[in-house]
Amino acid sequence: MLIRQAEIRDLPAMLEIYNDAIRNLAATFDLAEQTLKEREEWFKKFGDKYPLIVAEIDGEIAGYCGLSPYNQKAAFAKTVELSIYLSDRHRGKGTGRSLMEEILTRGKKMGFHTVISGITAGNDVSVKMHEKFGFEIAGRLKEVGYKFGQWHDVIYMQLLFK
């Protein structure tokens, strides 16, 4: 497995992973599949200031992970939000763990202070993985996302770099 900086050429594979999550998972509350043009705009938000990485296995993008602004207000500049998405063919194989380890290493080196993750309740695998990396539950928002005909809670987890 190769973990590397995401490149624009990775976008079609990243788009398929994300659109699969839109269609099949409550991990994102987007309801309509995204277009390549929309993802190109999303991609531009990363770069020198916010890392976006991919896991590549045998030439295939197996997943991706990024840190993005938690809030646009200046006082939140050192707080970032973590997002991670895996191809359905690569879940449960350590890909997420490898991406998480690398993104947190990069985030700490970049001087971020706090990392926030919003996880849809019921995704116990994600909660446990975050806990293994030192994240703690910071709160739970009840019934804030409506998808697949039901309301979903979101658990917020937080890691403070020390």
Buried (B, 14 or more C-beta within 10 A) or exposed (E): BEBEEBEEEBBEBBBEBBBBBBEEBBBBBEEEBBEEEBBEEBBEEBEEEBBBBBBBBEEEBBBBBBBBBBEEEEEBBEBBBBBBBBBEEBEEBEBBEBBBBBBBEBBBEBEBBBBBBBBBBEBEEBBEBBEEBBBEEEEEEEEEBEBEEEEBBBBBBBBEBE
